[in-house]
Amino acid sequence: MSKRGGWIWPVISASVPVVGSFAGAQLIAWGIRDTTGIQAWLFVAGGACVVAAVVVTVAAKIVEHRRGTSIDKARRKQLVKLRDEVMPFASTTADMARQPHHIRQAYLKTTAQTAATALRSVVAEHVARPRAVVYLLNADSEPVSMDSIAHSGRGERPRPFVQGTPRGDAALSFIEKKAVGFYPDLQKKRPAGYDGTMSGYNTYISVPVWTESGSYGMVTLDAPKAGSFDDGDVALVELMAEMMSIAFEIGQDDDVGVAE
């Protein structure tokens, strides 16, 4: 059913049972009192109204049940998809934790790539051409920068955020606030320092990665079409950022993270 005609069935399913029942009762009552010879027609018309009310009520229940079933199936499918995509991340992180501390950094990019791929794959079920990126903060570099260590989806590896530039300073300030950034339409509202007009996306979500030990970077999700994401996608990026905080914490060394 088109969006334009989407109001028709709700109106019919709500009004016909009420109007049909009332009209049927009135016609049948009229037929009982009738002395003009049209009693049979009144009974037929009244019965037709009652039947219409019952039919539409039953149909509404069937539609509601099918929609509920479809929603339940979609939710179960999404959960299975999420489980299938997240399990490799969990196993990769577990493998990293079992390694000697001095070589865990070698596993970090693999873990980050697994997370980016999982995020992009789940969102791609309902968003066209999404891109997921995991950034790592290099606190000891000169100048300080935040570089992409994994990305999945369209396009090439995103540019780094470098301290001393409007774009870099805005990104570094953002992760310090430990707040979620969600911009449904960058044509209407964009963050300070944004210069992504040539990056091929018009909406994005960004979530810092941090623990009590410090800030480690961020996870972002973007798409070419404005309005592609909803609150569920925001929650998913938050989940991935939280999961990456575990990997960053396990793999941390003296060059990773900014102490509070």
Contacts in CASP RR format, 6 or more apart in sequence:
PFRMAT RR
TARGET T0000
AUTHOR 0000-0000-0000
METHOD contacts of the structure
MODEL  1
MSKRGGWIWPVISASVPVVGSFAGAQLIAWGIRDTTGIQAWLFVAGGACV
VAAVVVTVAAKIVEHRRGTSIDKARRKQLVKLRDEVMPFASTTADMARQP
HHIRQAYLKTTAQTAATALRSVVAEHVARPRAVVYLLNADSEPVSMDSIA
HSGRGERPRPFVQGTPRGDAALSFIEKKAVGFYPDLQKKRPAGYDGTMSG
YNTYISVPVWTESGSYGMVTLDAPKAGSFDDGDVALVELMAEMMSIAFEI
GQDDDVGVAE
1 8 0 8 1.000
1 9 0 8 1.000
9 63 0 8 1.000
12 56 0 8 1.000
13 56 0 8 1.000
13 57 0 8 1.000
13 59 0 8 1.000
13 60 0 8 1.000
13 63 0 8 1.000
16 52 0 8 1.000
16 53 0 8 1.000
16 56 0 8 1.000
17 53 0 8 1.000
17 54 0 8 1.000
17 56 0 8 1.000
17 57 0 8 1.000
17 60 0 8 1.000
18 53 0 8 1.000
19 53 0 8 1.000
20 49 0 8 1.000
20 50 0 8 1.000
20 52 0 8 1.000
20 53 0 8 1.000
21 49 0 8 1.000
21 50 0 8 1.000
21 53 0 8 1.000
23 46 0 8 1.000
23 49 0 8 1.000
24 45 0 8 1.000
24 46 0 8 1.000
24 47 0 8 1.000
24 49 0 8 1.000
24 50 0 8 1.000
24 53 0 8 1.000
25 46 0 8 1.000
25 50 0 8 1.000
27 42 0 8 1.000
27 43 0 8 1.000
27 45 0 8 1.000
27 46 0 8 1.000
27 47 0 8 1.000
27 49 0 8 1.000
28 42 0 8 1.000
28 43 0 8 1.000
28 46 0 8 1.000
28 47 0 8 1.000
28 50 0 8 1.000
30 42 0 8 1.000
31 38 0 8 1.000
31 39 0 8 1.000
31 42 0 8 1.000
31 43 0 8 1.000
32 39 0 8 1.000
34 42 0 8 1.000
78 122 0 8 1.000
78 125 0 8 1.000
81 121 0 8 1.000
81 122 0 8 1.000
81 125 0 8 1.000
82 122 0 8 1.000
82 236 0 8 1.000
85 117 0 8 1.000
85 118 0 8 1.000
85 119 0 8 1.000
85 121 0 8 1.000
85 122 0 8 1.000
86 118 0 8 1.000
86 243 0 8 1.000
88 114 0 8 1.000
88 118 0 8 1.000
89 111 0 8 1.000
89 114 0 8 1.000
89 115 0 8 1.000
89 118 0 8 1.000
89 243 0 8 1.000
92 107 0 8 1.000
92 110 0 8 1.000
92 111 0 8 1.000
92 114 0 8 1.000
93 111 0 8 1.000
93 243 0 8 1.000
93 246 0 8 1.000
93 247 0 8 1.000
93 250 0 8 1.000
95 107 0 8 1.000
96 104 0 8 1.000
96 107 0 8 1.000
96 108 0 8 1.000
96 111 0 8 1.000
96 247 0 8 1.000
96 250 0 8 1.000
96 251 0 8 1.000
97 104 0 8 1.000
97 250 0 8 1.000
99 107 0 8 1.000
101 251 0 8 1.000
101 253 0 8 1.000
102 253 0 8 1.000
104 250 0 8 1.000
104 251 0 8 1.000
104 253 0 8 1.000
105 251 0 8 1.000
105 253 0 8 1.000
105 256 0 8 1.000
107 251 0 8 1.000
108 136 0 8 1.000
108 149 0 8 1.000
108 247 0 8 1.000
108 248 0 8 1.000
108 251 0 8 1.000
109 149 0 8 1.000
109 150 0 8 1.000
111 244 0 8 1.000
111 247 0 8 1.000
112 134 0 8 1.000
112 136 0 8 1.000
112 149 0 8 1.000
112 150 0 8 1.000
112 244 0 8 1.000
112 247 0 8 1.000
113 134 0 8 1.000
113 149 0 8 1.000
113 150 0 8 1.000
113 152 0 8 1.000
115 132 0 8 1.000
115 134 0 8 1.000
115 150 0 8 1.000
115 219 0 8 1.000
115 240 0 8 1.000
115 243 0 8 1.000
115 244 0 8 1.000
115 247 0 8 1.000
116 132 0 8 1.000
116 133 0 8 1.000
116 134 0 8 1.000
116 150 0 8 1.000
116 151 0 8 1.000
116 152 0 8 1.000
116 219 0 8 1.000
117 132 0 8 1.000
117 152 0 8 1.000
118 240 0 8 1.000
119 132 0 8 1.000
119 152 0 8 1.000
119 219 0 8 1.000
119 221 0 8 1.000
119 236 0 8 1.000
119 237 0 8 1.000
119 240 0 8 1.000
120 130 0 8 1.000
120 131 0 8 1.000
120 132 0 8 1.000
120 152 0 8 1.000
120 153 0 8 1.000
120 221 0 8 1.000
121 152 0 8 1.000
122 236 0 8 1.000
123 130 0 8 1.000
123 132 0 8 1.000
123 221 0 8 1.000
123 229 0 8 1.000
123 233 0 8 1.000
123 236 0 8 1.000
124 130 0 8 1.000
127 223 0 8 1.000
127 225 0 8 1.000
127 228 0 8 1.000
127 229 0 8 1.000
127 233 0 8 1.000
128 223 0 8 1.000
128 224 0 8 1.000
128 225 0 8 1.000
128 228 0 8 1.000
129 153 0 8 1.000
129 154 0 8 1.000
129 223 0 8 1.000
129 224 0 8 1.000
130 153 0 8 1.000
130 154 0 8 1.000
130 221 0 8 1.000
130 222 0 8 1.000
130 223 0 8 1.000
130 228 0 8 1.000
131 151 0 8 1.000
131 152 0 8 1.000
131 153 0 8 1.000
131 154 0 8 1.000
131 155 0 8 1.000
131 201 0 8 1.000
131 221 0 8 1.000
131 222 0 8 1.000
131 223 0 8 1.000
132 151 0 8 1.000
132 152 0 8 1.000
132 153 0 8 1.000
132 219 0 8 1.000
132 220 0 8 1.000
132 221 0 8 1.000
132 240 0 8 1.000
133 148 0 8 1.000
133 150 0 8 1.000
133 151 0 8 1.000
133 158 0 8 1.000
133 219 0 8 1.000
133 220 0 8 1.000
133 221 0 8 1.000
133 222 0 8 1.000
134 148 0 8 1.000
134 149 0 8 1.000
134 150 0 8 1.000
134 151 0 8 1.000
134 209 0 8 1.000
134 218 0 8 1.000
134 219 0 8 1.000
134 244 0 8 1.000
135 146 0 8 1.000
135 147 0 8 1.000
135 148 0 8 1.000
135 149 0 8 1.000
135 161 0 8 1.000
135 217 0 8 1.000
135 218 0 8 1.000
135 219 0 8 1.000
135 220 0 8 1.000
136 146 0 8 1.000
136 147 0 8 1.000
136 149 0 8 1.000
136 216 0 8 1.000
136 217 0 8 1.000
136 248 0 8 1.000
136 256 0 8 1.000
137 144 0 8 1.000
137 145 0 8 1.000
137 146 0 8 1.000
137 172 0 8 1.000
137 175 0 8 1.000
137 215 0 8 1.000
137 216 0 8 1.000
137 217 0 8 1.000
137 256 0 8 1.000
137 257 0 8 1.000
137 258 0 8 1.000
138 144 0 8 1.000
138 145 0 8 1.000
138 146 0 8 1.000
138 147 0 8 1.000
138 255 0 8 1.000
139 255 0 8 1.000
139 256 0 8 1.000
139 257 0 8 1.000
139 258 0 8 1.000
140 254 0 8 1.000
140 255 0 8 1.000
143 162 0 8 1.000
143 163 0 8 1.000
143 164 0 8 1.000
144 162 0 8 1.000
144 163 0 8 1.000
144 172 0 8 1.000
145 160 0 8 1.000
145 161 0 8 1.000
145 162 0 8 1.000
145 163 0 8 1.000
145 168 0 8 1.000
146 160 0 8 1.000
146 161 0 8 1.000
146 168 0 8 1.000
146 171 0 8 1.000
146 172 0 8 1.000
146 175 0 8 1.000
146 217 0 8 1.000
146 218 0 8 1.000
147 160 0 8 1.000
147 161 0 8 1.000
148 157 0 8 1.000
148 158 0 8 1.000
148 159 0 8 1.000
148 160 0 8 1.000
151 157 0 8 1.000
151 158 0 8 1.000
154 224 0 8 1.000
158 199 0 8 1.000
161 167 0 8 1.000
161 168 0 8 1.000
161 171 0 8 1.000
161 172 0 8 1.000
162 168 0 8 1.000
163 169 0 8 1.000
163 172 0 8 1.000
166 192 0 8 1.000
166 193 0 8 1.000
166 195 0 8 1.000
167 193 0 8 1.000
167 194 0 8 1.000
167 195 0 8 1.000
168 193 0 8 1.000
169 193 0 8 1.000
170 191 0 8 1.000
170 192 0 8 1.000
170 193 0 8 1.000
170 194 0 8 1.000
171 218 0 8 1.000
174 181 0 8 1.000
174 191 0 8 1.000
174 206 0 8 1.000
174 208 0 8 1.000
174 218 0 8 1.000
175 208 0 8 1.000
175 209 0 8 1.000
175 210 0 8 1.000
175 215 0 8 1.000
175 217 0 8 1.000
175 218 0 8 1.000
176 208 0 8 1.000
176 215 0 8 1.000
177 208 0 8 1.000
178 208 0 8 1.000
178 210 0 8 1.000
178 215 0 8 1.000
179 208 0 8 1.000
180 205 0 8 1.000
180 206 0 8 1.000
180 207 0 8 1.000
180 234 0 8 1.000
180 237 0 8 1.000
180 238 0 8 1.000
181 191 0 8 1.000
181 205 0 8 1.000
181 206 0 8 1.000
181 207 0 8 1.000
182 204 0 8 1.000
182 205 0 8 1.000
182 206 0 8 1.000
182 229 0 8 1.000
182 234 0 8 1.000
183 189 0 8 1.000
183 190 0 8 1.000
183 191 0 8 1.000
183 203 0 8 1.000
183 204 0 8 1.000
183 205 0 8 1.000
184 203 0 8 1.000
184 226 0 8 1.000
184 227 0 8 1.000
184 229 0 8 1.000
185 202 0 8 1.000
185 203 0 8 1.000
185 226 0 8 1.000
185 227 0 8 1.000
186 194 0 8 1.000
186 196 0 8 1.000
186 201 0 8 1.000
186 202 0 8 1.000
186 203 0 8 1.000
186 204 0 8 1.000
186 226 0 8 1.000
187 202 0 8 1.000
187 226 0 8 1.000
188 226 0 8 1.000
199 222 0 8 1.000
200 224 0 8 1.000
201 222 0 8 1.000
201 223 0 8 1.000
201 224 0 8 1.000
202 223 0 8 1.000
202 224 0 8 1.000
202 225 0 8 1.000
202 226 0 8 1.000
202 227 0 8 1.000
203 222 0 8 1.000
203 223 0 8 1.000
203 225 0 8 1.000
203 226 0 8 1.000
203 227 0 8 1.000
203 228 0 8 1.000
203 229 0 8 1.000
204 220 0 8 1.000
204 221 0 8 1.000
204 222 0 8 1.000
204 223 0 8 1.000
205 220 0 8 1.000
205 221 0 8 1.000
205 222 0 8 1.000
205 229 0 8 1.000
205 233 0 8 1.000
205 234 0 8 1.000
205 237 0 8 1.000
206 218 0 8 1.000
206 219 0 8 1.000
206 220 0 8 1.000
206 221 0 8 1.000
206 237 0 8 1.000
207 218 0 8 1.000
207 219 0 8 1.000
207 220 0 8 1.000
207 237 0 8 1.000
207 238 0 8 1.000
207 240 0 8 1.000
207 241 0 8 1.000
208 215 0 8 1.000
208 217 0 8 1.000
208 218 0 8 1.000
208 241 0 8 1.000
209 215 0 8 1.000
209 216 0 8 1.000
209 217 0 8 1.000
209 218 0 8 1.000
209 219 0 8 1.000
209 241 0 8 1.000
209 244 0 8 1.000
209 245 0 8 1.000
209 248 0 8 1.000
210 216 0 8 1.000
210 217 0 8 1.000
210 245 0 8 1.000
211 245 0 8 1.000
211 248 0 8 1.000
211 249 0 8 1.000
212 260 0 8 1.000
213 249 0 8 1.000
213 252 0 8 1.000
213 257 0 8 1.000
213 259 0 8 1.000
213 260 0 8 1.000
214 257 0 8 1.000
214 258 0 8 1.000
214 259 0 8 1.000
214 260 0 8 1.000
215 257 0 8 1.000
215 258 0 8 1.000
216 244 0 8 1.000
216 245 0 8 1.000
216 248 0 8 1.000
216 249 0 8 1.000
216 252 0 8 1.000
216 256 0 8 1.000
216 257 0 8 1.000
217 248 0 8 1.000
218 241 0 8 1.000
219 237 0 8 1.000
219 240 0 8 1.000
219 241 0 8 1.000
219 244 0 8 1.000
220 237 0 8 1.000
221 229 0 8 1.000
221 233 0 8 1.000
221 236 0 8 1.000
221 237 0 8 1.000
223 229 0 8 1.000
248 256 0 8 1.000
248 257 0 8 1.000
END
